[in-house]
Amino acid sequence: MSDIPDEEHVESRAELLPEEAAAGSDDPHEQAEVILQESEERTQDPEGTAAESVQTSTSDQRPS
């Protein structure tokens, strides 16, 4: 699978969640691309990205 998310997923994710809309976004499309790309990286390499993400790591694995 490519690290670049497909346009359909980007467009879907670019629709801001209520909390994102409240915070504002200068470029929802770009934000969606980054979010989906980082998600794909965590999916493809959970061990390698564990320390970078609270979603895929335990508190022991995160840098202090």
N, CA, C and O atoms as a GROMACS GRO file, in nm:
protein
  256
    1MET      N    1   0.083  -0.118   0.000
    1MET     CA    2   0.000   0.000   0.000
    1MET      C    3   0.088   0.125   0.000
    1MET      O    4   0.193   0.128   0.064
    2SER      N    5   0.045   0.225  -0.071
    2SER     CA    6   0.120   0.348  -0.084
    2SER      C    7   0.112   0.432   0.042
    2SER      O    8   0.012   0.427   0.115
    3ASP      N    9   0.216   0.510   0.068
    3ASP     CA   10   0.214   0.602   0.182
    3ASP      C   11   0.127   0.724   0.154
    3ASP      O   12   0.089   0.797   0.245
    4ILE      N   13   0.094   0.746   0.026
    4ILE     CA   14   0.012   0.860  -0.012
    4ILE      C   15  -0.134   0.816  -0.014
    4ILE      O   16  -0.172   0.727  -0.090
    5PRO      N   17  -0.218   0.879   0.070
    5PRO     CA   18  -0.359   0.839   0.074
    5PRO      C   19  -0.430   0.873  -0.057
    5PRO      O   20  -0.394   0.971  -0.123
    6ASP      N   21  -0.530   0.792  -0.094
    6ASP     CA   22  -0.601   0.822  -0.217
    6ASP      C   23  -0.695   0.940  -0.197
    6ASP      O   24  -0.735   0.972  -0.085
    7GLU      N   25  -0.729   1.004  -0.307
    7GLU     CA   26  -0.805   1.129  -0.303
    7GLU      C   27  -0.941   1.112  -0.237
    7GLU      O   28  -0.988   1.204  -0.169
    8GLU      N   29  -1.005   0.999  -0.256
    8GLU     CA   30  -1.137   0.976  -0.195
    8GLU      C   31  -1.128   0.980  -0.042
    8GLU      O   32  -1.213   1.040   0.024
    9HIS      N   33  -1.026   0.915   0.013
    9HIS     CA   34  -1.008   0.917   0.158
    9HIS      C   35  -0.972   1.057   0.208
    9HIS      O   36  -1.019   1.100   0.313
   10VAL      N   37  -0.890   1.127   0.131
   10VAL     CA   38  -0.852   1.263   0.171
   10VAL      C   39  -0.975   1.353   0.174
   10VAL      O   40  -0.996   1.427   0.270
   11GLU      N   41  -1.056   1.347   0.069
   11GLU     CA   42  -1.176   1.431   0.064
   11GLU      C   43  -1.270   1.399   0.180
   11GLU      O   44  -1.328   1.489   0.241
   12SER      N   45  -1.284   1.272   0.211
   12SER     CA   46  -1.371   1.232   0.322
   12SER      C   47  -1.316   1.284   0.454
   12SER      O   48  -1.392   1.335   0.537
   13ARG      N   49  -1.186   1.271   0.474
   13ARG     CA   50  -1.124   1.314   0.601
   13ARG      C   51  -1.115   1.466   0.610
   13ARG      O   52  -1.108   1.521   0.720
   14ALA      N   53  -1.116   1.534   0.496
   14ALA     CA   54  -1.107   1.679   0.496
   14ALA      C   55  -1.233   1.745   0.550
   14ALA      O   56  -1.232   1.864   0.583
   15GLU      N   57  -1.341   1.669   0.561
   15GLU     CA   58  -1.461   1.720   0.626
   15GLU      C   59  -1.431   1.724   0.776
   15GLU      O   60  -1.424   1.620   0.841
   16LEU      N   61  -1.413   1.842   0.828
   16LEU     CA   62  -1.366   1.858   0.965
   16LEU      C   63  -1.464   1.804   1.068
   16LEU      O   64  -1.585   1.818   1.054
   17LEU      N   65  -1.408   1.742   1.171
   17LEU     CA   66  -1.486   1.701   1.286
   17LEU      C   67  -1.527   1.827   1.361
   17LEU      O   68  -1.462   1.930   1.345
   18PRO      N   69  -1.633   1.822   1.441
   18PRO     CA   70  -1.678   1.943   1.511
   18PRO      C   71  -1.567   2.013   1.591
   18PRO      O   72  -1.556   2.135   1.588
   19GLU      N   73  -1.487   1.936   1.661
   19GLU     CA   74  -1.380   1.998   1.740
   19GLU      C   75  -1.271   2.058   1.651
   19GLU      O   76  -1.208   2.157   1.689
   20GLU      N   77  -1.249   2.000   1.533
   20GLU     CA   78  -1.153   2.057   1.440
   20GLU      C   79  -1.208   2.186   1.379
   20GLU      O   80  -1.135   2.284   1.362
   21ALA      N   81  -1.337   2.185   1.348
   21ALA     CA   82  -1.400   2.306   1.293
   21ALA      C   83  -1.395   2.419   1.395
   21ALA      O   84  -1.373   2.535   1.359
   22ALA      N   85  -1.416   2.386   1.522
   22ALA     CA   86  -1.412   2.488   1.627
   22ALA      C   87  -1.272   2.547   1.640
   22ALA      O   88  -1.256   2.667   1.665
   23ALA      N   89  -1.170   2.462   1.624
   23ALA     CA   90  -1.032   2.509   1.635
   23ALA      C   91  -0.988   2.581   1.508
   23ALA      O   92  -0.899   2.667   1.512
   24GLY      N   93  -1.050   2.546   1.396
   24GLY     CA   94  -1.015   2.606   1.268
   24GLY      C   95  -0.905   2.529   1.198
   24GLY      O   96  -0.825   2.460   1.261
   25SER      N   97  -0.902   2.543   1.067
   25SER     CA   98  -0.799   2.480   0.986
   25SER      C   99  -0.774   2.567   0.864
   25SER      O  100  -0.867   2.603   0.792
   26ASP      N  101  -0.648   2.602   0.841
   26ASP     CA  102  -0.614   2.683   0.724
   26ASP      C  103  -0.631   2.605   0.595
   26ASP      O  104  -0.663   2.661   0.491
   27ASP      N  105  -0.607   2.474   0.602
   27ASP     CA  106  -0.614   2.391   0.482
   27ASP      C  107  -0.660   2.250   0.520
   27ASP      O  108  -0.577   2.162   0.541
   28PRO      N  109  -0.791   2.229   0.530
   28PRO     CA  110  -0.842   2.097   0.570
   28PRO      C  111  -0.794   1.983   0.479
   28PRO      O  112  -0.774   1.871   0.527
   29HIS      N  113  -0.777   2.011   0.351
   29HIS     CA  114  -0.731   1.907   0.258
   29HIS      C  115  -0.589   1.863   0.292
   29HIS      O  116  -0.561   1.743   0.300
   30GLU      N  117  -0.501   1.959   0.313
   30GLU     CA  118  -0.362   1.927   0.350
   30GLU      C  119  -0.358   1.858   0.486
   30GLU      O  120  -0.282   1.763   0.505
   31GLN      N  121  -0.438   1.906   0.580
   31GLN     CA  122  -0.446   1.844   0.712
   31GLN      C  123  -0.488   1.699   0.699
   31GLN      O  124  -0.432   1.611   0.765
   32ALA      N  125  -0.586   1.672   0.616
   32ALA     CA  126  -0.635   1.535   0.596
   32ALA      C  127  -0.525   1.447   0.537
   32ALA      O  128  -0.508   1.333   0.580
   33GLU      N  129  -0.451   1.498   0.439
   33GLU     CA  130  -0.343   1.420   0.378
   33GLU      C  131  -0.240   1.380   0.483
   33GLU      O  132  -0.195   1.266   0.487
   34VAL      N  133  -0.202   1.475   0.569
   34VAL     CA  134  -0.100   1.449   0.672
   34VAL      C  135  -0.153   1.348   0.774
   34VAL      O  136  -0.082   1.254   0.810
   35ILE      N  137  -0.275   1.366   0.819
   35ILE     CA  138  -0.334   1.274   0.916
   35ILE      C  139  -0.338   1.132   0.860
   35ILE      O  140  -0.299   1.037   0.928
   36LEU      N  141  -0.386   1.118   0.737
   36LEU     CA  142  -0.397   0.985   0.677
   36LEU      C  143  -0.261   0.923   0.649
   36LEU      O  144  -0.244   0.802   0.663
   37GLN      N  145  -0.165   1.004   0.608
   37GLN     CA  146  -0.030   0.952   0.583
   37GLN      C  147   0.034   0.903   0.713
   37GLN      O  148   0.094   0.795   0.716
   38GLU      N  149   0.020   0.980   0.820
   38GLU     CA  150   0.076   0.937   0.949
   38GLU      C  151   0.005   0.812   1.001
   38GLU      O  152   0.068   0.725   1.060
   39SER      N  153  -0.123   0.804   0.979
   39SER     CA  154  -0.199   0.686   1.020
   39SER      C  155  -0.150   0.562   0.945
   39SER      O  156  -0.133   0.455   1.003
   40GLU      N  157  -0.128   0.578   0.815
   40GLU     CA  158  -0.079   0.466   0.734
   40GLU      C  159   0.060   0.422   0.781
   40GLU      O  160   0.088   0.303   0.787
   41GLU      N  161   0.146   0.518   0.815
   41GLU     CA  162   0.279   0.485   0.865
   41GLU      C  163   0.269   0.404   0.994
   41GLU      O  164   0.341   0.306   1.011
   42ARG      N  165   0.179   0.444   1.085
   42ARG     CA  166   0.162   0.370   1.210
   42ARG      C  167   0.106   0.230   1.184
   42ARG      O  168   0.143   0.135   1.253
   43THR      N  169   0.018   0.218   1.086
   43THR     CA  170  -0.040   0.088   1.052
   43THR      C  171   0.066  -0.004   0.993
   43THR      O  172   0.071  -0.123   1.027
   44GLN      N  173   0.149   0.049   0.904
   44GLN     CA  174   0.250  -0.032   0.837
   44GLN      C  175   0.368  -0.067   0.927
   44GLN      O  176   0.431  -0.171   0.907
   45ASP      N  177   0.398   0.017   1.023
   45ASP     CA  178   0.516  -0.004   1.109
   45ASP      C  179   0.484   0.032   1.254
   45ASP      O  180   0.539   0.128   1.308
   46PRO      N  181   0.394  -0.044   1.318
   46PRO     CA  182   0.353  -0.009   1.455
   46PRO      C  183   0.469  -0.008   1.554
   46PRO      O  184   0.473   0.077   1.643
   47GLU      N  185   0.562  -0.100   1.542
   47GLU     CA  186   0.674  -0.103   1.635
   47GLU      C  187   0.769   0.014   1.612
   47GLU      O  188   0.819   0.073   1.707
   48GLY      N  189   0.793   0.046   1.487
   48GLY     CA  190   0.885   0.154   1.454
   48GLY      C  191   0.831   0.291   1.486
   48GLY      O  192   0.908   0.385   1.507
   49THR      N  193   0.700   0.305   1.490
   49THR     CA  194   0.640   0.436   1.516
   49THR      C  195   0.579   0.446   1.656
   49THR      O  196   0.523   0.549   1.690
   50ALA      N  197   0.590   0.342   1.735
   50ALA     CA  198   0.525   0.337   1.866
   50ALA      C  199   0.566   0.453   1.957
   50ALA      O  200   0.482   0.510   2.025
   51ALA      N  201   0.692   0.487   1.958
   51ALA     CA  202   0.739   0.593   2.047
   51ALA      C  203   0.689   0.730   2.006
   51ALA      O  204   0.689   0.824   2.086
   52GLU      N  205   0.647   0.743   1.880
   52GLU     CA  206   0.601   0.873   1.828
   52GLU      C  207   0.453   0.896   1.849
   52GLU      O  208   0.406   1.008   1.832
   53SER      N  209   0.377   0.793   1.886
   53SER     CA  210   0.233   0.804   1.890
   53SER      C  211   0.175   0.749   2.018
   53SER      O  212   0.206   0.636   2.058
   54VAL      N  213   0.091   0.827   2.083
   54VAL     CA  214   0.025   0.778   2.202
   54VAL      C  215  -0.084   0.676   2.164
   54VAL      O  216  -0.132   0.603   2.250
   55GLN      N  217  -0.122   0.672   2.037
   55GLN     CA  218  -0.223   0.577   1.991
   55GLN      C  219  -0.168   0.436   1.979
   55GLN      O  220  -0.243   0.339   1.992
   56THR      N  221  -0.039   0.423   1.953
   56THR     CA  222   0.018   0.291   1.928
   56THR      C  223   0.128   0.254   2.025
   56THR      O  224   0.202   0.158   2.001
   57SER      N  225   0.142   0.329   2.134
   57SER     CA  226   0.249   0.298   2.229
   57SER      C  227   0.194   0.295   2.370
   57SER      O  228   0.088   0.348   2.401
   58THR      N  229   0.272   0.231   2.454
   58THR     CA  230   0.241   0.233   2.596
   58THR      C  231   0.322   0.345   2.658
   58THR      O  232   0.415   0.396   2.596
   59SER      N  233   0.289   0.384   2.778
   59SER     CA  234   0.362   0.492   2.845
   59SER      C  235   0.509   0.457   2.863
   59SER      O  236   0.594   0.546   2.866
   60ASP      N  237   0.542   0.329   2.875
   60ASP     CA  238   0.680   0.286   2.889
   60ASP      C  239   0.761   0.307   2.760
   60ASP      O  240   0.882   0.326   2.764
   61GLN      N  241   0.694   0.304   2.645
   61GLN     CA  242   0.761   0.316   2.516
   61GLN      C  243   0.782   0.460   2.473
   61GLN      O  244   0.865   0.487   2.386
   62ARG      N  245   0.710   0.553   2.532
   62ARG     CA  246   0.718   0.693   2.490
   62ARG      C  247   0.840   0.762   2.551
   62ARG      O  248   0.876   0.734   2.666
   63PRO      N  249   0.902   0.851   2.474
   63PRO     CA  250   1.013   0.927   2.530
   63PRO      C  251   0.964   1.019   2.641
   63PRO      O  252   0.852   1.070   2.637
   64SER      N  253   1.047   1.039   2.740
   64SER     CA  254   1.006   1.126   2.852
   64SER      C  255   1.048   1.268   2.832
   64SER      O  256   1.022   1.353   2.917
   0.00000   0.00000   0.00000
